[in-house]
Amino acid sequence: MFRSFEVSALIFSPIAGSFLEKLGRKNAALIGFFILVVSTIVLALTAFIENDNAFLYISIIVRFI
């Protein structure tokens, strides 16, 4: 599960770089902060998932985001 962050960083770093030039630094930072807040809230809500497989898959997907 810890490797999902590295894989997503490898995939999305070039994409984020091109968006950074188009959006500007301030807007890109605000969008990134919003994504971080939403993914943190979703990860916190996974504590209420009782199915182990669903918990695992949702945790990996949210970590990837």
CHARMM-style PDB file with segment names, atoms N, HN, CA, C and O in Angstrom:
ATOM      1  N   MET     1       0.822  -1.187   0.000  1.00  0.00      PROA
ATOM      2  CA  MET     1       0.000   0.000   0.000  1.00  0.00      PROA
ATOM      3  C   MET     1       0.870   1.256   0.000  1.00  0.00      PROA
ATOM      4  O   MET     1       0.456   2.282  -0.541  1.00  0.00      PROA
ATOM      5  N   PHE     2       2.035   1.203   0.579  1.00  0.00      PROA
ATOM      6  HN  PHE     2       2.371   0.370   1.018  1.00  0.00      PROA
ATOM      7  CA  PHE     2       2.872   2.388   0.653  1.00  0.00      PROA
ATOM      8  C   PHE     2       3.497   2.722  -0.694  1.00  0.00      PROA
ATOM      9  O   PHE     2       3.914   3.859  -0.911  1.00  0.00      PROA
ATOM     10  N   ARG     3       3.568   1.765  -1.594  1.00  0.00      PROA
ATOM     11  HN  ARG     3       3.229   0.841  -1.419  1.00  0.00      PROA
ATOM     12  CA  ARG     3       4.125   2.011  -2.920  1.00  0.00      PROA
ATOM     13  C   ARG     3       3.158   2.737  -3.835  1.00  0.00      PROA
ATOM     14  O   ARG     3       3.579   3.275  -4.859  1.00  0.00      PROA
ATOM     15  N   SER     4       1.880   2.769  -3.501  1.00  0.00      PROA
ATOM     16  HN  SER     4       1.538   2.332  -2.669  1.00  0.00      PROA
ATOM     17  CA  SER     4       0.909   3.438  -4.358  1.00  0.00      PROA
ATOM     18  C   SER     4       1.198   4.936  -4.452  1.00  0.00      PROA
ATOM     19  O   SER     4       0.932   5.548  -5.486  1.00  0.00      PROA
ATOM     20  N   PHE     5       1.733   5.531  -3.399  1.00  0.00      PROA
ATOM     21  HN  PHE     5       1.949   5.035  -2.558  1.00  0.00      PROA
ATOM     22  CA  PHE     5       2.075   6.954  -3.453  1.00  0.00      PROA
ATOM     23  C   PHE     5       3.192   7.202  -4.449  1.00  0.00      PROA
ATOM     24  O   PHE     5       3.126   8.148  -5.233  1.00  0.00      PROA
ATOM     25  N   GLU     6       4.216   6.362  -4.425  1.00  0.00      PROA
ATOM     26  HN  GLU     6       4.269   5.594  -3.788  1.00  0.00      PROA
ATOM     27  CA  GLU     6       5.332   6.539  -5.334  1.00  0.00      PROA
ATOM     28  C   GLU     6       4.914   6.330  -6.784  1.00  0.00      PROA
ATOM     29  O   GLU     6       5.351   7.058  -7.676  1.00  0.00      PROA
ATOM     30  N   VAL     7       4.066   5.332  -7.015  1.00  0.00      PROA
ATOM     31  HN  VAL     7       3.711   4.740  -6.291  1.00  0.00      PROA
ATOM     32  CA  VAL     7       3.594   5.067  -8.378  1.00  0.00      PROA
ATOM     33  C   VAL     7       2.760   6.234  -8.884  1.00  0.00      PROA
ATOM     34  O   VAL     7       2.925   6.663 -10.026  1.00  0.00      PROA
ATOM     35  N   SER     8       1.872   6.749  -8.053  1.00  0.00      PROA
ATOM     36  HN  SER     8       1.737   6.401  -7.126  1.00  0.00      PROA
ATOM     37  CA  SER     8       1.049   7.881  -8.487  1.00  0.00      PROA
ATOM     38  C   SER     8       1.900   9.130  -8.707  1.00  0.00      PROA
ATOM     39  O   SER     8       1.622   9.906  -9.621  1.00  0.00      PROA
ATOM     40  N   ALA     9       2.922   9.337  -7.893  1.00  0.00      PROA
ATOM     41  HN  ALA     9       3.148   8.706  -7.150  1.00  0.00      PROA
ATOM     42  CA  ALA     9       3.818  10.479  -8.094  1.00  0.00      PROA
ATOM     43  C   ALA     9       4.573  10.350  -9.408  1.00  0.00      PROA
ATOM     44  O   ALA     9       4.776  11.341 -10.110  1.00  0.00      PROA
ATOM     45  N   LEU    10       4.985   9.146  -9.738  1.00  0.00      PROA
ATOM     46  HN  LEU    10       4.820   8.341  -9.167  1.00  0.00      PROA
ATOM     47  CA  LEU    10       5.681   8.918 -10.999  1.00  0.00      PROA
ATOM     48  C   LEU    10       4.771   9.192 -12.188  1.00  0.00      PROA
ATOM     49  O   LEU    10       5.211   9.751 -13.192  1.00  0.00      PROA
ATOM     50  N   ILE    11       3.515   8.805 -12.081  1.00  0.00      PROA
ATOM     51  HN  ILE    11       3.158   8.350 -11.265  1.00  0.00      PROA
ATOM     52  CA  ILE    11       2.569   8.980 -13.185  1.00  0.00      PROA
ATOM     53  C   ILE    11       2.131  10.437 -13.309  1.00  0.00      PROA
ATOM     54  O   ILE    11       2.094  10.980 -14.413  1.00  0.00      PROA
ATOM     55  N   PHE    12       1.801  11.070 -12.195  1.00  0.00      PROA
ATOM     56  HN  PHE    12       1.831  10.629 -11.298  1.00  0.00      PROA
ATOM     57  CA  PHE    12       1.167  12.378 -12.247  1.00  0.00      PROA
ATOM     58  C   PHE    12       2.116  13.570 -12.165  1.00  0.00      PROA
ATOM     59  O   PHE    12       1.672  14.703 -12.344  1.00  0.00      PROA
ATOM     60  N   SER    13       3.393  13.360 -11.904  1.00  0.00      PROA
ATOM     61  HN  SER    13       3.754  12.439 -11.758  1.00  0.00      PROA
ATOM     62  CA  SER    13       4.315  14.490 -11.823  1.00  0.00      PROA
ATOM     63  C   SER    13       4.424  15.261 -13.139  1.00  0.00      PROA
ATOM     64  O   SER    13       4.352  16.490 -13.116  1.00  0.00      PROA
ATOM     65  N   PRO    14       4.594  14.597 -14.280  1.00  0.00      PROA
ATOM     66  CA  PRO    14       4.640  15.370 -15.532  1.00  0.00      PROA
ATOM     67  C   PRO    14       3.320  16.078 -15.838  1.00  0.00      PROA
ATOM     68  O   PRO    14       3.314  17.192 -16.362  1.00  0.00      PROA
ATOM     69  N   ILE    15       2.213  15.431 -15.512  1.00  0.00      PROA
ATOM     70  HN  ILE    15       2.218  14.526 -15.087  1.00  0.00      PROA
ATOM     71  CA  ILE    15       0.897  16.036 -15.750  1.00  0.00      PROA
ATOM     72  C   ILE    15       0.721  17.259 -14.856  1.00  0.00      PROA
ATOM     73  O   ILE    15       0.243  18.301 -15.305  1.00  0.00      PROA
ATOM     74  N   ALA    16       1.106  17.126 -13.604  1.00  0.00      PROA
ATOM     75  HN  ALA    16       1.494  16.279 -13.240  1.00  0.00      PROA
ATOM     76  CA  ALA    16       0.982  18.241 -12.667  1.00  0.00      PROA
ATOM     77  C   ALA    16       1.884  19.400 -13.084  1.00  0.00      PROA
ATOM     78  O   ALA    16       1.519  20.562 -12.901  1.00  0.00      PROA
ATOM     79  N   GLY    17       3.037  19.101 -13.632  1.00  0.00      PROA
ATOM     80  HN  GLY    17       3.333  18.157 -13.780  1.00  0.00      PROA
ATOM     81  CA  GLY    17       3.932  20.163 -14.091  1.00  0.00      PROA
ATOM     82  C   GLY    17       3.330  20.978 -15.215  1.00  0.00      PROA
ATOM     83  O   GLY    17       3.465  22.201 -15.241  1.00  0.00      PROA
ATOM     84  N   SER    18       2.663  20.306 -16.151  1.00  0.00      PROA
ATOM     85  HN  SER    18       2.553  19.312 -16.131  1.00  0.00      PROA
ATOM     86  CA  SER    18       2.040  21.052 -17.251  1.00  0.00      PROA
ATOM     87  C   SER    18       0.837  21.856 -16.757  1.00  0.00      PROA
ATOM     88  O   SER    18       0.601  22.964 -17.238  1.00  0.00      PROA
ATOM     89  N   PHE    19       0.079  21.317 -15.810  1.00  0.00      PROA
ATOM     90  HN  PHE    19       0.271  20.416 -15.420  1.00  0.00      PROA
ATOM     91  CA  PHE    19      -1.040  22.074 -15.247  1.00  0.00      PROA
ATOM     92  C   PHE    19      -0.549  23.257 -14.426  1.00  0.00      PROA
ATOM     93  O   PHE    19      -1.209  24.294 -14.371  1.00  0.00      PROA
ATOM     94  N   LEU    20       0.596  23.107 -13.796  1.00  0.00      PROA
ATOM     95  HN  LEU    20       1.132  22.264 -13.840  1.00  0.00      PROA
ATOM     96  CA  LEU    20       1.146  24.187 -12.990  1.00  0.00      PROA
ATOM     97  C   LEU    20       1.434  25.406 -13.860  1.00  0.00      PROA
ATOM     98  O   LEU    20       1.192  26.539 -13.443  1.00  0.00      PROA
ATOM     99  N   GLU    21       1.943  25.179 -15.050  1.00  0.00      PROA
ATOM    100  HN  GLU    21       2.139  24.259 -15.388  1.00  0.00      PROA
ATOM    101  CA  GLU    21       2.222  26.289 -15.959  1.00  0.00      PROA
ATOM    102  C   GLU    21       0.936  26.936 -16.454  1.00  0.00      PROA
ATOM    103  O   GLU    21       0.893  28.153 -16.633  1.00  0.00      PROA
ATOM    104  N   LYS    22      -0.109  26.151 -16.678  1.00  0.00      PROA
ATOM    105  HN  LYS    22      -0.074  25.162 -16.532  1.00  0.00      PROA
ATOM    106  CA  LYS    22      -1.368  26.689 -17.204  1.00  0.00      PROA
ATOM    107  C   LYS    22      -2.201  27.387 -16.123  1.00  0.00      PROA
ATOM    108  O   LYS    22      -2.780  28.444 -16.371  1.00  0.00      PROA
ATOM    109  N   LEU    23      -2.259  26.805 -14.945  1.00  0.00      PROA
ATOM    110  HN  LEU    23      -1.789  25.946 -14.743  1.00  0.00      PROA
ATOM    111  CA  LEU    23      -3.123  27.327 -13.883  1.00  0.00      PROA
ATOM    112  C   LEU    23      -2.474  28.431 -13.061  1.00  0.00      PROA
ATOM    113  O   LEU    23      -3.163  29.302 -12.531  1.00  0.00      PROA
ATOM    114  N   GLY    24      -1.195  28.397 -12.960  1.00  0.00      PROA
ATOM    115  HN  GLY    24      -0.635  27.690 -13.391  1.00  0.00      PROA
ATOM    116  CA  GLY    24      -0.503  29.309 -12.060  1.00  0.00      PROA
ATOM    117  C   GLY    24      -0.240  28.607 -10.734  1.00  0.00      PROA
ATOM    118  O   GLY    24      -0.916  27.641 -10.384  1.00  0.00      PROA
ATOM    119  N   ARG    25       0.736  29.099 -10.016  1.00  0.00      PROA
ATOM    120  HN  ARG    25       1.286  29.885 -10.301  1.00  0.00      PROA
ATOM    121  CA  ARG    25       1.144  28.433  -8.779  1.00  0.00      PROA
ATOM    122  C   ARG    25       0.079  28.510  -7.691  1.00  0.00      PROA
ATOM    123  O   ARG    25      -0.153  27.526  -6.988  1.00  0.00      PROA
ATOM    124  N   LYS    26      -0.565  29.646  -7.542  1.00  0.00      PROA
ATOM    125  HN  LYS    26      -0.377  30.445  -8.113  1.00  0.00      PROA
ATOM    126  CA  LYS    26      -1.541  29.807  -6.469  1.00  0.00      PROA
ATOM    127  C   LYS    26      -2.756  28.900  -6.694  1.00  0.00      PROA
ATOM    128  O   LYS    26      -3.200  28.225  -5.766  1.00  0.00      PROA
ATOM    129  N   ASN    27      -3.287  28.879  -7.899  1.00  0.00      PROA
ATOM    130  HN  ASN    27      -2.926  29.427  -8.653  1.00  0.00      PROA
ATOM    131  CA  ASN    27      -4.448  28.038  -8.183  1.00  0.00      PROA
ATOM    132  C   ASN    27      -4.096  26.554  -8.076  1.00  0.00      PROA
ATOM    133  O   ASN    27      -4.890  25.765  -7.565  1.00  0.00      PROA
ATOM    134  N   ALA    28      -2.920  26.175  -8.551  1.00  0.00      PROA
ATOM    135  HN  ALA    28      -2.274  26.816  -8.966  1.00  0.00      PROA
ATOM    136  CA  ALA    28      -2.497  24.781  -8.455  1.00  0.00      PROA
ATOM    137  C   ALA    28      -2.339  24.361  -6.994  1.00  0.00      PROA
ATOM    138  O   ALA    28      -2.685  23.238  -6.627  1.00  0.00      PROA
ATOM    139  N   ALA    29      -1.823  25.254  -6.170  1.00  0.00      PROA
ATOM    140  HN  ALA    29      -1.542  26.167  -6.467  1.00  0.00      PROA
ATOM    141  CA  ALA    29      -1.672  24.953  -4.747  1.00  0.00      PROA
ATOM    142  C   ALA    29      -3.041  24.799  -4.078  1.00  0.00      PROA
ATOM    143  O   ALA    29      -3.224  23.916  -3.240  1.00  0.00      PROA
ATOM    144  N   LEU    30      -3.992  25.647  -4.441  1.00  0.00      PROA
ATOM    145  HN  LEU    30      -3.843  26.364  -5.122  1.00  0.00      PROA
ATOM    146  CA  LEU    30      -5.333  25.546  -3.864  1.00  0.00      PROA
ATOM    147  C   LEU    30      -6.026  24.257  -4.294  1.00  0.00      PROA
ATOM    148  O   LEU    30      -6.681  23.606  -3.480  1.00  0.00      PROA
ATOM    149  N   ILE    31      -5.889  23.887  -5.552  1.00  0.00      PROA
ATOM    150  HN  ILE    31      -5.357  24.416  -6.213  1.00  0.00      PROA
ATOM    151  CA  ILE    31      -6.481  22.641  -6.036  1.00  0.00      PROA
ATOM    152  C   ILE    31      -5.835  21.445  -5.341  1.00  0.00      PROA
ATOM    153  O   ILE    31      -6.531  20.516  -4.931  1.00  0.00      PROA
ATOM    154  N   GLY    32      -4.523  21.464  -5.208  1.00  0.00      PROA
ATOM    155  HN  GLY    32      -3.958  22.219  -5.542  1.00  0.00      PROA
ATOM    156  CA  GLY    32      -3.822  20.384  -4.514  1.00  0.00      PROA
ATOM    157  C   GLY    32      -4.229  20.274  -3.059  1.00  0.00      PROA
ATOM    158  O   GLY    32      -4.385  19.170  -2.537  1.00  0.00      PROA
ATOM    159  N   PHE    33      -4.404  21.413  -2.399  1.00  0.00      PROA
ATOM    160  HN  PHE    33      -4.278  22.309  -2.823  1.00  0.00      PROA
ATOM    161  CA  PHE    33      -4.843  21.402  -1.008  1.00  0.00      PROA
ATOM    162  C   PHE    33      -6.249  20.837  -0.888  1.00  0.00      PROA
ATOM    163  O   PHE    33      -6.532  20.077   0.038  1.00  0.00      PROA
ATOM    164  N   PHE    34      -7.138  21.200  -1.816  1.00  0.00      PROA
ATOM    165  HN  PHE    34      -6.908  21.817  -2.569  1.00  0.00      PROA
ATOM    166  CA  PHE    34      -8.498  20.683  -1.813  1.00  0.00      PROA
ATOM    167  C   PHE    34      -8.506  19.169  -1.996  1.00  0.00      PROA
ATOM    168  O   PHE    34      -9.240  18.464  -1.304  1.00  0.00      PROA
ATOM    169  N   ILE    35      -7.699  18.668  -2.920  1.00  0.00      PROA
ATOM    170  HN  ILE    35      -7.102  19.241  -3.483  1.00  0.00      PROA
ATOM    171  CA  ILE    35      -7.607  17.221  -3.144  1.00  0.00      PROA
ATOM    172  C   ILE    35      -7.071  16.525  -1.894  1.00  0.00      PROA
ATOM    173  O   ILE    35      -7.549  15.450  -1.531  1.00  0.00      PROA
ATOM    174  N   LEU    36      -6.091  17.124  -1.242  1.00  0.00      PROA
ATOM    175  HN  LEU    36      -5.703  17.997  -1.537  1.00  0.00      PROA
ATOM    176  CA  LEU    36      -5.535  16.556  -0.016  1.00  0.00      PROA
ATOM    177  C   LEU    36      -6.582  16.477   1.085  1.00  0.00      PROA
ATOM    178  O   LEU    36      -6.676  15.462   1.775  1.00  0.00      PROA
ATOM    179  N   VAL    37      -7.367  17.529   1.256  1.00  0.00      PROA
ATOM    180  HN  VAL    37      -7.290  18.353   0.695  1.00  0.00      PROA
ATOM    181  CA  VAL    37      -8.401  17.551   2.292  1.00  0.00      PROA
ATOM    182  C   VAL    37      -9.459  16.489   2.022  1.00  0.00      PROA
ATOM    183  O   VAL    37      -9.849  15.751   2.927  1.00  0.00      PROA
ATOM    184  N   VAL    38      -9.925  16.409   0.771  1.00  0.00      PROA
ATOM    185  HN  VAL    38      -9.608  17.008   0.036  1.00  0.00      PROA
ATOM    186  CA  VAL    38     -10.960  15.435   0.428  1.00  0.00      PROA
ATOM    187  C   VAL    38     -10.451  14.011   0.619  1.00  0.00      PROA
ATOM    188  O   VAL    38     -11.159  13.173   1.176  1.00  0.00      PROA
ATOM    189  N   SER    39      -9.226  13.725   0.161  1.00  0.00      PROA
ATOM    190  HN  SER    39      -8.650  14.405  -0.292  1.00  0.00      PROA
ATOM    191  CA  SER    39      -8.702  12.366   0.307  1.00  0.00      PROA
ATOM    192  C   SER    39      -8.459  12.009   1.772  1.00  0.00      PROA
ATOM    193  O   SER    39      -8.626  10.850   2.153  1.00  0.00      PROA
ATOM    194  N   THR    40      -8.074  12.967   2.592  1.00  0.00      PROA
ATOM    195  HN  THR    40      -7.939  13.909   2.283  1.00  0.00      PROA
ATOM    196  CA  THR    40      -7.882  12.709   4.017  1.00  0.00      PROA
ATOM    197  C   THR    40      -9.211  12.398   4.701  1.00  0.00      PROA
ATOM    198  O   THR    40      -9.286  11.504   5.544  1.00  0.00      PROA
ATOM    199  N   ILE    41     -10.248  13.132   4.339  1.00  0.00      PROA
ATOM    200  HN  ILE    41     -10.186  13.858   3.654  1.00  0.00      PROA
ATOM    201  CA  ILE    41     -11.571  12.878   4.911  1.00  0.00      PROA
ATOM    202  C   ILE    41     -12.076  11.503   4.496  1.00  0.00      PROA
ATOM    203  O   ILE    41     -12.611  10.761   5.319  1.00  0.00      PROA
ATOM    204  N   VAL    42     -11.907  11.161   3.219  1.00  0.00      PROA
ATOM    205  HN  VAL    42     -11.472  11.764   2.550  1.00  0.00      PROA
ATOM    206  CA  VAL    42     -12.347   9.846   2.742  1.00  0.00      PROA
ATOM    207  C   VAL    42     -11.566   8.741   3.440  1.00  0.00      PROA
ATOM    208  O   VAL    42     -12.141   7.719   3.817  1.00  0.00      PROA
ATOM    209  N   LEU    43     -10.274   8.934   3.615  1.00  0.00      PROA
ATOM    210  HN  LEU    43      -9.807   9.764   3.309  1.00  0.00      PROA
ATOM    211  CA  LEU    43      -9.470   7.926   4.310  1.00  0.00      PROA
ATOM    212  C   LEU    43      -9.908   7.787   5.768  1.00  0.00      PROA
ATOM    213  O   LEU    43      -9.898   6.681   6.308  1.00  0.00      PROA
ATOM    214  N   ALA    44     -10.286   8.879   6.404  1.00  0.00      PROA
ATOM    215  HN  ALA    44     -10.294   9.777   5.965  1.00  0.00      PROA
ATOM    216  CA  ALA    44     -10.785   8.802   7.782  1.00  0.00      PROA
ATOM    217  C   ALA    44     -12.117   8.063   7.844  1.00  0.00      PROA
ATOM    218  O   ALA    44     -12.391   7.353   8.811  1.00  0.00      PROA
ATOM    219  N   LEU    45     -12.937   8.229   6.822  1.00  0.00      PROA
ATOM    220  HN  LEU    45     -12.714   8.806   6.037  1.00  0.00      PROA
ATOM    221  CA  LEU    45     -14.244   7.566   6.806  1.00  0.00      PROA
ATOM    222  C   LEU    45     -14.145   6.070   6.515  1.00  0.00      PROA
ATOM    223  O   LEU    45     -15.115   5.342   6.722  1.00  0.00      PROA
ATOM    224  N   THR    46     -13.003   5.603   6.042  1.00  0.00      PROA
ATOM    225  HN  THR    46     -12.214   6.194   5.874  1.00  0.00      PROA
ATOM    226  CA  THR    46     -12.851   4.170   5.792  1.00  0.00      PROA
ATOM    227  C   THR    46     -12.858   3.362   7.083  1.00  0.00      PROA
ATOM    228  O   THR    46     -12.987   2.138   7.043  1.00  0.00      PROA
ATOM    229  N   ALA    47     -12.723   4.019   8.213  1.00  0.00      PROA
ATOM    230  HN  ALA    47     -12.618   5.013   8.246  1.00  0.00      PROA
ATOM    231  CA  ALA    47     -12.775   3.310   9.494  1.00  0.00      PROA
ATOM    232  C   ALA    47     -14.150   2.688   9.732  1.00  0.00      PROA
ATOM    233  O   ALA    47     -14.285   1.754  10.521  1.00  0.00      PROA
ATOM    234  N   PHE    48     -15.161   3.206   9.053  1.00  0.00      PROA
ATOM    235  HN  PHE    48     -15.051   3.965   8.412  1.00  0.00      PROA
ATOM    236  CA  PHE    48     -16.512   2.694   9.225  1.00  0.00      PROA
ATOM    237  C   PHE    48     -16.859   1.570   8.260  1.00  0.00      PROA
ATOM    238  O   PHE    48     -17.969   1.040   8.311  1.00  0.00      PROA
ATOM    239  N   ILE    49     -15.943   1.199   7.389  1.00  0.00      PROA
ATOM    240  HN  ILE    49     -15.041   1.630   7.347  1.00  0.00      PROA
ATOM    241  CA  ILE    49     -16.180   0.116   6.432  1.00  0.00      PROA
ATOM    242  C   ILE    49     -15.909  -1.210   7.136  1.00  0.00      PROA
ATOM    243  O   ILE    49     -14.828  -1.416   7.688  1.00  0.00      PROA
ATOM    244  N   GLU    50     -16.875  -2.093   7.115  1.00  0.00      PROA
ATOM    245  HN  GLU    50     -17.753  -1.926   6.666  1.00  0.00      PROA
ATOM    246  CA  GLU    50     -16.745  -3.361   7.817  1.00  0.00      PROA
ATOM    247  C   GLU    50     -16.165  -4.467   6.946  1.00  0.00      PROA
ATOM    248  O   GLU    50     -15.570  -5.410   7.466  1.00  0.00      PROA
ATOM    249  N   ASN    51     -16.327  -4.368   5.638  1.00  0.00      PROA
ATOM    250  HN  ASN    51     -16.811  -3.602   5.216  1.00  0.00      PROA
ATOM    251  CA  ASN    51     -15.804  -5.375   4.729  1.00  0.00      PROA
ATOM    252  C   ASN    51     -14.300  -5.157   4.551  1.00  0.00      PROA
ATOM    253  O   ASN    51     -13.866  -4.078   4.147  1.00  0.00      PROA
ATOM    254  N   ASP    52     -13.512  -6.184   4.854  1.00  0.00      PROA
ATOM    255  HN  ASP    52     -13.864  -7.061   5.182  1.00  0.00      PROA
ATOM    256  CA  ASP    52     -12.058  -6.049   4.798  1.00  0.00      PROA
ATOM    257  C   ASP    52     -11.545  -5.782   3.391  1.00  0.00      PROA
ATOM    258  O   ASP    52     -10.646  -4.961   3.207  1.00  0.00      PROA
ATOM    259  N   ASN    53     -12.101  -6.461   2.403  1.00  0.00      PROA
ATOM    260  HN  ASN    53     -12.831  -7.128   2.553  1.00  0.00      PROA
ATOM    261  CA  ASN    53     -11.640  -6.257   1.031  1.00  0.00      PROA
ATOM    262  C   ASN    53     -11.982  -4.857   0.530  1.00  0.00      PROA
ATOM    263  O   ASN    53     -11.159  -4.213  -0.121  1.00  0.00      PROA
ATOM    264  N   ALA    54     -13.179  -4.387   0.827  1.00  0.00      PROA
ATOM    265  HN  ALA    54     -13.847  -4.910   1.356  1.00  0.00      PROA
ATOM    266  CA  ALA    54     -13.568  -3.037   0.421  1.00  0.00      PROA
ATOM    267  C   ALA    54     -12.679  -2.003   1.106  1.00  0.00      PROA
ATOM    268  O   ALA    54     -12.269  -1.022   0.486  1.00  0.00      PROA
ATOM    269  N   PHE    55     -12.383  -2.224   2.379  1.00  0.00      PROA
ATOM    270  HN  PHE    55     -12.715  -3.021   2.883  1.00  0.00      PROA
ATOM    271  CA  PHE    55     -11.485  -1.319   3.105  1.00  0.00      PROA
ATOM    272  C   PHE    55     -10.120  -1.250   2.443  1.00  0.00      PROA
ATOM    273  O   PHE    55      -9.561  -0.167   2.272  1.00  0.00      PROA
ATOM    274  N   LEU    56      -9.587  -2.395   2.073  1.00  0.00      PROA
ATOM    275  HN  LEU    56     -10.042  -3.275   2.211  1.00  0.00      PROA
ATOM    276  CA  LEU    56      -8.271  -2.432   1.448  1.00  0.00      PROA
ATOM    277  C   LEU    56      -8.264  -1.701   0.122  1.00  0.00      PROA
ATOM    278  O   LEU    56      -7.383  -0.877  -0.124  1.00  0.00      PROA
ATOM    279  N   TYR    57      -9.231  -1.987  -0.736  1.00  0.00      PROA
ATOM    280  HN  TYR    57      -9.946  -2.656  -0.535  1.00  0.00      PROA
ATOM    281  CA  TYR    57      -9.252  -1.378  -2.063  1.00  0.00      PROA
ATOM    282  C   TYR    57      -9.509   0.121  -2.007  1.00  0.00      PROA
ATOM    283  O   TYR    57      -8.881   0.884  -2.740  1.00  0.00      PROA
ATOM    284  N   ILE    58     -10.412   0.545  -1.156  1.00  0.00      PROA
ATOM    285  HN  ILE    58     -10.923  -0.075  -0.560  1.00  0.00      PROA
ATOM    286  CA  ILE    58     -10.687   1.979  -1.031  1.00  0.00      PROA
ATOM    287  C   ILE    58      -9.485   2.705  -0.443  1.00  0.00      PROA
ATOM    288  O   ILE    58      -9.170   3.817  -0.868  1.00  0.00      PROA
ATOM    289  N   SER    59      -8.811   2.097   0.524  1.00  0.00      PROA
ATOM    290  HN  SER    59      -9.067   1.194   0.869  1.00  0.00      PROA
ATOM    291  CA  SER    59      -7.623   2.707   1.103  1.00  0.00      PROA
ATOM    292  C   SER    59      -6.512   2.872   0.064  1.00  0.00      PROA
ATOM    293  O   SER    59      -5.839   3.902   0.032  1.00  0.00      PROA
ATOM    294  N   ILE    60      -6.325   1.873  -0.771  1.00  0.00      PROA
ATOM    295  HN  ILE    60      -6.872   1.036  -0.745  1.00  0.00      PROA
ATOM    296  CA  ILE    60      -5.290   1.962  -1.810  1.00  0.00      PROA
ATOM    297  C   ILE    60      -5.644   3.032  -2.829  1.00  0.00      PROA
ATOM    298  O   ILE    60      -4.779   3.803  -3.246  1.00  0.00      PROA
ATOM    299  N   ILE    61      -6.905   3.086  -3.232  1.00  0.00      PROA
ATOM    300  HN  ILE    61      -7.607   2.460  -2.893  1.00  0.00      PROA
ATOM    301  CA  ILE    61      -7.328   4.088  -4.220  1.00  0.00      PROA
ATOM    302  C   ILE    61      -7.176   5.506  -3.664  1.00  0.00      PROA
ATOM    303  O   ILE    61      -6.690   6.403  -4.352  1.00  0.00      PROA
ATOM    304  N   VAL    62      -7.596   5.695  -2.416  1.00  0.00      PROA
ATOM    305  HN  VAL    62      -7.991   4.966  -1.857  1.00  0.00      PROA
ATOM    306  CA  VAL    62      -7.486   7.034  -1.808  1.00  0.00      PROA
ATOM    307  C   VAL    62      -6.023   7.400  -1.624  1.00  0.00      PROA
ATOM    308  O   VAL    62      -5.652   8.555  -1.833  1.00  0.00      PROA
ATOM    309  N   ARG    63      -5.201   6.467  -1.248  1.00  0.00      PROA
ATOM    310  HN  ARG    63      -5.503   5.529  -1.078  1.00  0.00      PROA
ATOM    311  CA  ARG    63      -3.767   6.730  -1.106  1.00  0.00      PROA
ATOM    312  C   ARG    63      -3.143   7.080  -2.456  1.00  0.00      PROA
ATOM    313  O   ARG    63      -2.241   7.913  -2.535  1.00  0.00      PROA
ATOM    314  N   PHE    64      -3.627   6.441  -3.507  1.00  0.00      PROA
ATOM    315  HN  PHE    64      -4.360   5.763  -3.443  1.00  0.00      PROA
ATOM    316  CA  PHE    64      -3.145   6.713  -4.853  1.00  0.00      PROA
ATOM    317  C   PHE    64      -3.483   8.146  -5.261  1.00  0.00      PROA
ATOM    318  O   PHE    64      -2.683   8.828  -5.902  1.00  0.00      PROA
ATOM    319  N   ILE    65      -4.674   8.586  -4.882  1.00  0.00      PROA
ATOM    320  HN  ILE    65      -5.324   8.032  -4.362  1.00  0.00      PROA
ATOM    321  CA  ILE    65      -5.088   9.953  -5.214  1.00  0.00      PROA
ATOM    322  C   ILE    65      -4.257  10.939  -4.419  1.00  0.00      PROA
ATOM    323  OT1 ILE    65      -4.444  12.149  -4.548  1.00  0.00      PROA
TER     324      ILE     65
END
